[in-house]
Amino acid sequence: MNNQFIGVLSGTSMDAIDVALVAFNQDSPQLLATTTYPIPPEFRAQCFDITYSGQCSLDDLGTLDANAGILFAEAVLSLLKQKNISPKQIRAIGSHGQNLRHSPHLNPPFTLQIGDPNIIAERTGIPTVADFRRRDIAAGGQGAPLAPGFHANVFKSQTENRVIINIGGISNVTFLPASSHNPITGFDTGPGNCLMDIWMLQHLNYSFDKGGRFASSGTVHPILLQECLQDPYFSKKPPKSTGREYFNDKWLNKNIHGINVAPIAPRDIQATLLALTAYSIGDAILQYGPNNAAVFVCGGGTHNTFLIETLKNYLQRPISSTETLGVPPDWVEAMLFAWLAKQTLEGKTGNCPTVTGAKNPAVLGGIFGYSP
């Protein structure tokens, strides 16, 4: 049976579309090929505008959904062309889509990712599995994070407790106890790169702070940091998840203007935002993580060396890249959605109820363009 799957997603940062070709041999994933595909600036701007404002016409939403499907299909076809791979060699695509709104706290709760999988399946000729989050929400869960099931599949050890940190636009943690008697747990800790990226774009017109250089040139403002950390999200008990619709420029400006202090230098605000990411991740690990756990990091934040050093100092323990466990940190999430597609086609569950709070494990997503 064909064991090759493609995972495709654009994360909360929307900097590019990641595409990963993964082979699964006895459930162990092997990363065969990858590519990144550019996101047109106008598409990115439209997605951010809807995410932040929560407002759009039905025509705008429908058009954006179709354009996202076209974009994801083009990204997959780009990988196939680069590597001279036939669509017939791929069993299925797992597409996360582009998240526009994640609101598991509303009544009724919902989550919305665009990128019409019918278009992806039709244009690539490959069955496509998509819409992974809503089944978990229907089962009473948060719909996120979904990574812990995959983390357990590839990173769990029988000899040591482990923590996997994913730092994208939003950060999440997975706690993998060595003992099979203890449950896998995890949650979104809060902002990852998103607030730092917003501040960099506003003040230096850069999309991100390479290596944390701008942050490292500043000094943490303790009053602003404390104001940010007092947000109720950080003290809320898991299960919990969040997104850019919460941690955004409005949230940032509210906290900056909510303290009665002299104007703060932009570099000092950047330093404070980096500390906020590091401390919120660190607090989550110290409060909920297994004792003496080995810590591994993946996601774009892996390359922010100042952030990782700050987190190391806060935790007072080493932090390694998932590269040391055989999985490149930049491709863990794309591999996740390849794995989720495999789980769905095989009728296997993809969520972790001990993470999301769902009342039961569930087979996630819908299958589009399926051919037996």
N, C-alpha and C positions, 0 to 999 in steps of 0.2 A: 504493500500500500504506500502511496505517495506520502512522505513524511515532512515535506517542505511547506512552510507557512510564511506569510509576510505580515508583519505588524507595521501599522502606519498611524502616526499621530502628529498633531501640533499641540504643544503643551500650553500652559497658561501664559508663558512669555510670548508665544506666537512669533518667535524669531525665525523659524523655518519648520518644514515638515520633515520628520524623521521617518525613514523607511528601512526596515531590517528584514533580511531573508534568514530564516532560522530553520534548521533541520532538527527534528526530535528523534533521537535514537534511544529506545527504552526510557522515554520521558526525559532524558538528559538533553538540554538544548545546545546546539552548536551554531554559533553565529557565522553565516556563510558570506554575506555581503551586506553592505550598507550604503545609503546615500542620504544627503540632505537636499531638499528641494525648496527653492525660495518662495516666500509668500509675498504676493504683490502688495505694495504699501497701501493701496486703496482698499484692498480686502481686509488687511489688518486693521486699518483705521475704522472701517465699518463695524468690524467685530468688537473692537474696544468701545466704540460709541454706544452700541446696543448693550454691551455688558455693563457699562458704567451708568447709562441713563435708564436702562430697562424699558426703553420705548422705541417702537418702530412700527411701520405699517405692515399689514399682512403681505403685500406685494414685496416689500423690502426683505422680509424674513424668508419668504419663499424663494426669492431670487438668490439670496445669500446662501441658503441651503443647497440650491442647485449648483451654484458656483463653487461651493466648498466640495461638493461631490466631484465636480470636474477637476478641481485642483488636486484632490487626493488621488484620483485616477491617473492624472498626469505624473504625479510623484512616483507612483508604483511603476508605470510604464517606463519612466526614466531609468529606474533601477534595472528593469528587465533588459532595456536596450543597452545600458552600459555593460552589463555582464553577459549579454548574449544568451539570455534565458527565455525559454518558451513559456507562455502562460500555462501550457499543459503540464509543466513540471511543478506547478504550485497547486497545492490542495485547496487552500483558501487564504483570503486576506482577512485580518482582524483590524478593523478600523475604529479608532476611538472617536473620530470626528472632532470638531472644534467646539469646545465648551462655550456656551453663551450665558448660562445661568444655572447655578447649583443652589437649590433652596430646600434642603431636607427638613428645615425647621418650620416651614409653613404648614398650614392645614387646609387641604391635603398637601403633602410634600411633593416636590417634583425636581427633576433635573433635565436640562436641555442641551444636547449636543447636535450640531448641524453637520451636514456632509452626506447627502442622499446616497445610501449604499446601493440603491438600484442603479444609479449612474456609474458608480465604481465598478459594480459587477458587469454592467453592459459594456463599458469602455475597455475594460481589461480582459474580459472573457474569463474571469476567475470568480468563483463563488465568494461572497463577501459576508462576513459576520460583523454586526454592528449593534449599536444601542445596548451596550453592556450594563449600564448603571441602573436603568429604570426597573429591572426585575428585582434587584436587591431592595430598592426603595418600596416597591410593591409588597415586598416581604417584611416591611417594617424597618429596613435598614437605612443607613445614611447614603448608600450608593457610592461611597468612597471611604477610605482609599481601597482600591482593588488590588494594589500591588502585593500585599502580604501573602496571598495564596501562591503567587509566583516566587516571591522571596523564599517562602518555606520550601518550595520545590527545588530551588537551585542553591540556596545558601544555608539551609539548616544543618547544624552539626549535632552529633550525638555526644560530643565530648566537651563542648563549651557553649555557654550562653552567648547569643549574638544580638546585636542591634544593627539594623539597616536603616540608614538615613538617606532619604531622597530629597535633594534640594533643587527644586525647579522654581517656577514662579511662586508656588506654595510649597512648604516643606511638610513631609510626613515621615513617621518612624514606624518600623516594624520590630516587634520584640519576639525573638526566636529562642525560646528556652531549650536547653539541651534535652531535658526530660520530656518524654512523650506524654507524661501525666499532666503537664502544665500547658495551658492553651496558648496559641499564637494570638498576640494582641497588637494594636497599633492605632494610629489616628493622625490626622493633620495637625501639626503643631502650630501653624500660623504662617506668616509671610516667610518666603524663602528669598528669592531675588526680586520679587515684584516691586516692593517699595523702593529698593535701591535703584532699580532700573528706571522707575518713574522719576526719581530725583535727578539721576544722571541726565536723562533726556531733557528735563526742564532747565537744568543749569549749565550743562556742558554740551548738550546736543549729541551725546553719545548714547547708544542703546543699552550699554552696560558698563560696569566699573571693572575693567580688565585687571584681574589679580587682586582686586580690592585696593588699588593704588590710591585712588582719591580718598577712600575711607581711611586708609592708613596715614594719610597726611593730616587728618583732623583729630579732634579730641572728643570723646564721648561726653555728651551733655547729660549729667545725671538726672536733672529734673525732667527733661524731655523723655529720657529713657523710662523713668518711673511712671510718667503719665501714660506712655504707650503700653507698658506692661500691666497697667491697671485695667486694661480693656477686659470685659467679662469673658471673652473667648478663651483667654489664657488660663483662667481658673476653672472653666467649665470642665466637668468630668467627661471622659470618653464614654460611649462612642461620639465622635464629633468630626466634622469635616467643614471645609470652608473654601473660598475662592476669591477671585479678583472683584466679584461683585460686593465683597465685604472689605477686603484690604486693598484700597485703591487711593487715588489722589485725594478724594474727599475725606477719607479716613485720616490720611496723613496731615492734610491742612487743618482738620479739626483739632488734632493733637498738638500741632505746632502753635496754633493760635489760642489753644486752650490754657496755656501756661503764661503767667504774668512775669516775663523775663525780657531782657534786652534782646534785640535781634540776634539770631544765632547764625554764625557763618555757615555757608553751604557745605563746606568740607566737614564741619563738626556735625551737621545733621546727617551727612552720609555715614560718618563714623558711628553715630548713634543708631541709625537704621541697621547697620551691620551687626552691632551689638545686640539689637532687638532680635534679629534672626538667630544669632548664636545662643543667646541666653534662653530664648523660648524653646529652642530645640534641646538645649542642655537641661533645662528645668524638667522637660517632659521625660527625658531619659533618667534623670536622678529620681524623679517621683514614681515613675511607672515601670522602668526597665528592670530586668533581672539583675541580680547582684553580680558584680565582677564581669560584666558582659564585654566581649570584644566588639568594637565599634567599627562599622564599615560605611562608607559614603558613596552615593552615586548621584547622577543628575548634573546639570550644568554648574551648580554651585561648587562642585568638586574642584573646578579650575580657579575659584576665588581663594587663592592661597592665604590671604589675610583672614578671611572668614574661617577657614579650616583651622588656622593657628589659634584664632580667638576661641573657637569652640574647644580645641584641645586644652587650652589653658583653663577654660571654665570647668571642663569635666575632670581635668587632671588625669587624663589617660590617653593612650595613643589612639589615633584614628587612621584607618587604612582605606584605600580605594577598593571597590569591589573587583578591580583588576586583579588584586592578589588572590581572589577567589575564582578567577578565570572568566569573569564577565566584565567587559569594558563599561565604565560608569556612564558613558554617554548613550549607551544603547539598551540599558536595562528596561526602560519603559516601552520602547518599541518592541522589544522581545516579549514583554508582558502581554501585549495585545496579539502577538502571534500565538502565544501560549493559550490565551483565552479563546481564540478562534478554534484551536485544537480541542480544548476542553468542551466547547459547545458542540462541535461536530461529533465528538465521541460520547455525548450525553453525560458529561461529567460536570460537576459543580465548579464554579469559578470564584465565588465569594467566600469570605471568612466571617460567619456570623459573630464570632467573638471580637471581630474588629469593627464591623459595620453596625452591629446591633440588630441585624435581621433575625427573624424568628426561626429561620431554617436555611440550610444551604440551598443554593439554586443554580440551575443551568442558566447562564446569562446570555443575553443578546438574541437577535433574530438572524436567520440565514436568508440571504438574498442571492438569486441566481444559482440556486443549488442544483447540481446534477449528480445523481447517484453514481 
